[in-house]
Amino acid sequence: MSLFYPRSEEEVSNIVKSCDKHKVPIVPYGGATSIEGHTLSPHGGVCIDMSLMKNVKALHVEDMDVVVESGIGWMELNEYLEPHGLFFPLDPGPGATIGGMCATRCSGSLAVRYGTMRDNVISLKVVLPSGDVVKTASRARKSAAGYDLTRLVIGSEGTLGVITEVTLRLQKIPQHSVVAMCNFPTIKDAADVSIATMLSGIQVSRLELMDEVQVRAVNVANDKNLPELPTLMFEFIGTEAYVREQTLIVQKIISEHRGSDFVFAEDPEAKKELWKIRKEALWACFAMEPEYEAMISDVCVPLSRLAELISCSKKELDASPLVCTVIAHAGDGNFHTVILFDPNQEDQKREAERLNNFMVHTALSMEGTCTGEHGVGTGKMKYLEKELGIEALKTMKRIKNALDPNNIMNPGKLIPPHVCF
């Protein structure tokens, strides 16, 4: 497989034109933090690595938007924006790039307040499979001008073109914030508090859940002594008075659902330390089984079904011989499980697959999705027909064929191979 590092949109266009002419497959490449096989190359071809295209092209402070090349990372971007009192609110895995985040329609822990990638992108520039460059929208905050090409490309996982430029909606850095944490006797109690908090109308900026196994992993990895119980973490933002009011209301909800050990932090270092627990959750799991690999589920259901989904899944996970931890963006109904298994043991691999399959089909039975924020890639294709129906997949295939008749853009991803007209 050949590897290209373009430095400009023109270079991307020339590479794509040549590949289309000779029918050579293309795999666009961002930060490589996705976990569903988005950057695999089953047909060989060319990989276009966007890591050298990472410039900030224009910052409009008064409009609260920024125009960037697609190879810039979200963490790099926020370092650039901080002196201006602004930030980009999506926070997926460290190392993720803006182009890849658009391609996979990612989100993160702040999505409960600010929405997912589709809600925070104003417009894109995309090199189509023909090599032509299309701008999907103007810089206006809203528009009714034709098909929404921006949203079509977001989540297309490199199957419709290569994203070269992104105009992003920004937010003001909050005036004040508080991080809180509390424990519960059961994971259902914790999930019920998540639902009750959202129904109360409080606009939390983060609402994260970890089960007792995940907390144990944190203790092992970081030499901490946290109570090994299902745990909720909240973040409240706004004026100091508003934040205190929110904290008191949530404290009352917690007390009504058997919550305990409610602690909160306002000091910047203390807040950072608390969120570090959640951000490093995946790596903490490997402290329990350093030689194992992880299979990570990513399902999402309507919020009212979250407690039922987690309770049902937890029974299955606890009965399994594998070590399984639960992590959830609970305010969104988005639920992950980290399933640790020995890659050299076929029975363990089959058990991990079985658990993942069980959770996906349970979520689908609750009108949920097989992927809340990790994308489809190759790993979730087999579930799409059950979730969306064959007519939706045929519609996607028609769009794909119209824009990419030679099927050069990330072939073998997203649309199941059996879908035809």
N, C-alpha and C positions, 0 to 999 in steps of 0.2 A: 504494500500500500504506500502511495506517495503522500508526502506531508508538505503543505504549503502554509506560509506565514505571511499573508497579505498585510500591507501597511495602509491601504486606501480602498475606498469603495470601488474605484476604477479597476484596481488589481483583482478584487473579488469578482467583478463583472467579467473580466477577461478570462479568469480561470473557469468560471461557470459556463461561459459561451463555448470555450474549447471542449469542456467535458460534455456539454449537450451535443455538440457536433459529432463527437466520437462515441457518444452513449456510454460515458464513463461514470460510475456511481460516485456521489459526493456525500461525505459525512461532515456536517458542520460541527465544530468543537469549541466549547466554552471553557468553563471551570472544571468540568468532569466530576461534579459533585452529585449528579443524578444517580439513581440506584436501580433503574428499571431497564438498563441495557440500551439507552438512547444512543450511545456513541460506538456500539459494536459495528463491525463492518463485515457482515456475512457474505457480501458480494465483492469485497476488495474495493479498489478504486482509489479515490483521492480524499484526504482529510484536510479540511480548511480550518486551521487553528487561528482563532480571532484574537489571540492574546496580545498581539502588537498594536491592535487598534483599540486604544484605551484612553483617548483624549476626551476632555470636557470641551465641547465645541462652543457652548454658550450657556451662561447662567443668567436668568432673568429673576432677580431677587424680588422685584415688586409684583411679578406675575406668579412667583413661587413655582417656577418650572426650570428644568435644565435639559440641555441637549447634549447627549454623550454618544461616543462610539460604543459599539456593543461589547467590546472586550474588557471594559472596565469592571472591576469588582464592586459589589455594593458596599463593602467595608471601606475600600479606597475612596469611593464616591462620598461617603459620609464624613471621612476625614477632611476632604476638600470643602464640604458644605458647612462644617461645624463653625468656622469663624464668621459665617454669614447668618448664624442663628437658625439654619434650616437643616432638615435631614430627610432622607428617603426611608420610608417606614418599613419596608419589607425586609425580613431578616431570616432567610433560609440558612443552609449550611455555610460556614466560613469558606471562602474561596469561590463561591458562586459568582458568575458574571451576569451583567444586566441582560445581555443577549440570550444567554442560556435560561435565565429566569423568565424572560418573555416566552421563549420556545416551549418551556414546560409548564407555563401558567402557574408558577410557584406561589407560595405565600410565606408562612412562618408564624411566630407567636403573636405578632402585632396585627395579624389579619382580622382579629375579632373587632378591632377598633377602626382600622384603615382599609380593610378589604384586601383582595388578592391582587396579583399582577395586572389582571384585566381592568381593575378599577383605578390603577395608578399610572397607566401608560396613556399619553395623549395622542401620540402618533409614532409611526415607524418609517424607516426607509429599508426596503427589502430588495435584494437582488433575486429576481425570479429565475426559474430553471432555464429560461431562454437567454439569461444574461441581462435582460432589461431591468432597469431600476425603477421601482414604484414608490411613491410617497403616499402613505395610506390616509393621511388627514392633515388638516392645518394645525396651528398651535392654539386654536380656540378651545376653551374648556368644554364646550358642547357644540354639536353640529347635527343637522338632519340631512346632510348632503350625501345621499346615495347609500350603497351597501357599506356596512361597517367592516372595511378591510382590515382595520387595526385588530379587531377582535377575532377575525378569521385567522390571522397569522399567530396571534398569541395562543399558545397551546398546540401549535401545529408541529412542534418537535422536529424542525428542520426538514419536513416533508414537502413544503411548499416554496421554500426559498431560504436565502441566507440573510439574516438581520444584520444590517451594518450600522444603523443609527437609531437612537431611541430618544423621544422627548418624554420626560417623566414629570409627573405631578409631585410637588414637594410639600412638606409640612413644617410648621414652626416647631423648634425644639421646645418641649413643654416647660412652663414656668416652674412647676413644682411636681414632684412625683413621690409616691410611697409604694414600697414593695411589702407585701404581707404573705405570711405562710401559716397554715394550720393543718392539723391531723384529724383523721376520722377512723372510727372502728371498722368500717367496711368501705369498699370502693363505691358501692351504690350510694352511700351517704354523701361521699365526695362529689359524685356525678349529679346527685339531686341538688346539691348546693350550687353547682355550676348553672344548672337550668334555672333555679330560683333567682340567682343573681342576675342572669340575663333578662328574666321576666320582670324583675323589679325596675328595669329601665336604666340602671346604672351602666354607664359606658366605660367599662374597664378597658384598659389598653392591652392587658394580657390576662389570661386565665388558663393556667396550665395544671395538669393533673399527673401525678406519678403514683404507681402502686407501691406496696411495701417491698417488693422484690427490687424495684428500681432504686428505692431509697437505700436498701441494703447495698446495692452496687455502688452508690455514691459514697457510702460510709467506707466500703472496702478500698475504693480508688483514692479517696481523699483523706483517709484517716480521720473521718468525722464521727460524731456520735449522735446523729439525728434519730429521732424515734422512728422505728421501722414499721410505719403505718401508712395507709393511703394518705397522700398529701396534696393539698391544693396550694398553688402560688398565684397571687394576684398582683397586678400593678394598676395603680390609680394615678391619673394625671389631671392637671388643671391648676386653678388657683389654690393657694394653701387652704383656704376655708372650704372650698368645694371638695378637695381631696380628703380632708378630715371628715366631712359629712358622709362621703362615700364609704370611708373606712368604718364608720360607726354603723351604717345601715347593713353592710356586709357582715360585720361582727355579730349583729343581731340574727341575721339569717343563719350564720354558722352555729350559733348557740341553739337554734331550733332544730338542728340536724345533727346533734351529738358531736359537734366539733370541739377540739381542745387545743391547748398549746398555741393559741393565736399570738403570733409575734409580727411586728412590722418594723421596717427600717426606713429612715429618711436620709441618713448620712450616705453620700455618694459611694464611698468604699464598701459600706455594709450592703447597699443595694446591689452593687456590682458582684459582691461575693455570693449573695443569694441567687442571682440570675446565672452565675457561673455554674451552679449546681444543675440547673436545667439545661443550659447550653452544652454542657459536656456529658450529658446523660448517656449518649451512645458509647462514648469512649470509656465511661465508667463501667459499662456492662462487661467489657473485655477484661477488666481487672478480676472478675470472678472466673472467667474461662479464657485465659490469654491465648490459647492455641486454637480456639474455636472461631468460626465465622458467624456472621449475623444475617438472618433473613428478616427484613423489616416490612411489616404490613402497613397499609395506609388506606384505611376506609373512613368514610364520612357518612353520617345519617342526619336526617332532620333532628334538630336539637332535642325535641321531646322524646326521641327514641334512644338518646345517648346512654342513659342509665341502664336501660334494658339491654342494649348491645354490649356494654362493658361487663355487666353482670353475667350475661350468657357466655361471653368469650372467656371471662375470667375462670369460670368453672372448668371449661375445656383446657385452658392453659395450665391451671393448677393440677389437673389430673395427668398432665403429660410428664414424661420422664425428663424432658428438656428444660433448661432454665429459660424462662420467658418473663420479660418485664413489660409493663404497660405504661405508656406515655401518651398524653392526649392534649391537643389544643381544645380544651373542653368547652370554651365559649362558642366554638364553631361546629361542635359535633364531630370533630375530626380526631380519629383514634389510631394510634400506632402501637404495634407490639414488636419488641426486639426478641427474636427467637434465636438462641445460641445453639449451634450444632457442630459436631465434628465432621468436617468435609470428607474425611476418609472412611466414615461409617455410613453405608448406604441406608441403613434403617433409620439413622438420625436425620439424614437428608429427606427421606420420605415422610418422616413425622413432621418436620418443619414445613414441608409443602402441604401436608394435610391440614395443619393448624392455619396456615395462611389461607388456604382454600375455604376452610370452615368459616373464618371471619369474613371473607369477601362475600360468600353466599348468604351469610346471616345479614350482613349490611344490605345486600341487594333485596332481600326479603322485606326489609324495613324501608324500602324506597330510597336507599342510599346509593353510594357509588363505590366502585372498586378502587378508586384512587382520588383522595381528597386534594393532594398537592404534589405528589411525586411523579405524575405523568404516567403515560402508557408504555412507551418504549416497546420492548419485546415481552416484558414480564406480565403485562396486564391485558394484552390483546385478546387472550382467550375468554375474557369475561365481558367484552364489550357488547357482543350480540345480546346476551341476557340483559344487560343494563339498558341498552339504547334501542334494541330492535334492529332487524336487518335493513329496514328502509332507511333508517338514519345512517347506517354504515354504507349503504349504496349511494346515498347522497354525498357523503364524504369522498367516496371513490370517484364519483363524477367530477367533483371539484378538483381532486388530485389529478385525474386524467386530463382535464381541461388545461390546468396550469403546467403540468409536468408529463406530457405525452410519452416521453422516453423513459420515465420512471428512474431518473438519475438522483433525485433528492432523497437522501436517507432511506433507500428502499428497504423493505422488510420491517418497517416500524409502524406503529400506531394502528393502521388499518389491517385487520386480519386477512391473510392471503387467500382465504376461500371466498371473499366477497367479490362478486362480479355482477354484471348486468343480466 
